Amino acid sequence: MKVSHQNFEHITLMTLSGEFTADDVELFARATNERINSGARHIVLDFENVDFVDSAALEAMLRLQERLGPNGGQLRLIKLDSTVERILELTRLDLAFETQDTIELAVRSLR
């Protein structure tokens, strides 16, 4: 998986691409920790180019959401493809994560 980011004041957009699996959890944790330590309060994960997530990836996203919470931060997922959306539904994590179709809607929901 590849990870890139853009900062918008207190919101960081992280763009993921490829499969998000156990092999990528350490990279993901390091990248998100760097963003939080650099002042990001909220994180938006762009899944447009992600076509699969495994249970380790889901757990990493839950840990990120828990880490953001104490400081009033929130996590948003955007541009989910049908496979990732279905995985969230099957695991019932669609109830745990707030999703939006676009970055604009995600940012608006965080203001």
SEGU-659297 format. One record per residue (C-alpha): residue in three letters; x, z, y. Coordinates in steps of 0.05 Angstrom, whole numbers, padded with zeros to 5 digits, always signed. Example, Ala and Ser with C-alpha at 12.3 -4.5 7.8 and 13.67 -1.06 7.14 Angstrom:
// residues 2
ALA+00246+00156-00090/SER+00273+00143-00021/
END
This chain:
// residues 111
MET+00000+00000+00000/LYS+00022-00013+00071/VAL+00005+00032+00130/SER+00008+00017+00204/HIS-00020+00054+00263/GLN-00042+00049+00335/ASN-00053+00107+00382/PHE-00111+00111+00431/GLU-00104+00177+00468/HIS-00125+00231+00418/ILE-00149+00180+00365/THR-00103+00145+00316/LEU-00125+00081+00281/MET-00089+00075+00214/THR-00094+00007+00181/LEU-00084+00007+00106/SER-00074-00053+00062/GLY-00068-00063-00013/GLU-00090-00015-00067/PHE-00090+00059-00048/THR-00069+00096-00111/ALA-00030+00157-00134/ASP+00034+00119-00121/ASP+00016+00117-00047/VAL-00007+00188-00035/GLU+00061+00213-00012/LEU+00069+00155+00038/PHE-00002+00167+00063/ALA+00009+00242+00071/ARG+00074+00231+00108/ALA+00044+00179+00154/THR-00018+00221+00171/ASN+00023+00284+00181/GLU+00068+00247+00230/ARG+00007+00224+00269/ILE-00023+00294+00271/ASN+00044+00325+00291/SER+00049+00273+00347/GLY-00017+00296+00377/ALA-00071+00256+00341/ARG-00135+00297+00338/HIS-00179+00246+00303/ILE-00159+00193+00252/VAL-00196+00128+00237/LEU-00176+00095+00171/ASP-00186+00019+00170/PHE-00201-00003+00099/GLU-00212-00077+00114/ASN-00153-00098+00070/VAL-00160-00044+00016/ASP-00195-00067-00047/PHE-00186-00005-00091/VAL-00177+00070-00086/ASP-00164+00118-00143/SER-00180+00192-00151/ALA-00112+00213-00122/ALA-00126+00172-00060/LEU-00195+00203-00052/GLU-00164+00272-00058/ALA-00112+00254-00005/MET-00168+00233+00042/LEU-00205+00298+00030/ARG-00141+00337+00045/LEU-00132+00298+00109/GLN-00204+00313+00130/GLU-00192+00387+00116/ARG-00127+00386+00156/LEU-00161+00355+00216/GLY-00220+00403+00216/PRO-00190+00468+00242/ASN-00168+00435+00307/GLY-00236+00402+00318/GLY-00210+00336+00291/GLN-00250+00287+00249/LEU-00237+00230+00201/ARG-00274+00164+00201/LEU-00270+00107+00151/ILE-00284+00036+00175/LYS-00292-00033+00146/LEU-00301-00012+00073/ASP-00305-00069+00024/SER-00360-00066-00029/THR-00314-00040-00084/VAL-00288+00019-00043/GLU-00358+00033-00018/ARG-00383+00034-00090/ILE-00327+00082-00111/LEU-00347+00130-00055/GLU-00419+00126-00078/LEU-00403+00138-00151/THR-00361+00199-00134/ARG-00413+00221-00083/LEU-00358+00223-00031/ASP-00401+00177+00012/LEU-00433+00244+00031/ALA-00366+00275+00050/PHE-00338+00218+00093/GLU-00369+00188+00155/THR-00363+00112+00155/GLN-00372+00061+00209/ASP-00372-00015+00209/THR-00325-00024+00269/ILE-00270+00012+00306/GLU-00315+00013+00368/LEU-00370+00051+00332/ALA-00320+00099+00301/VAL-00288+00114+00368/ARG-00356+00123+00401/SER-00376+00173+00346/LEU-00314+00214+00361/ARG-00325+00222+00436/
END
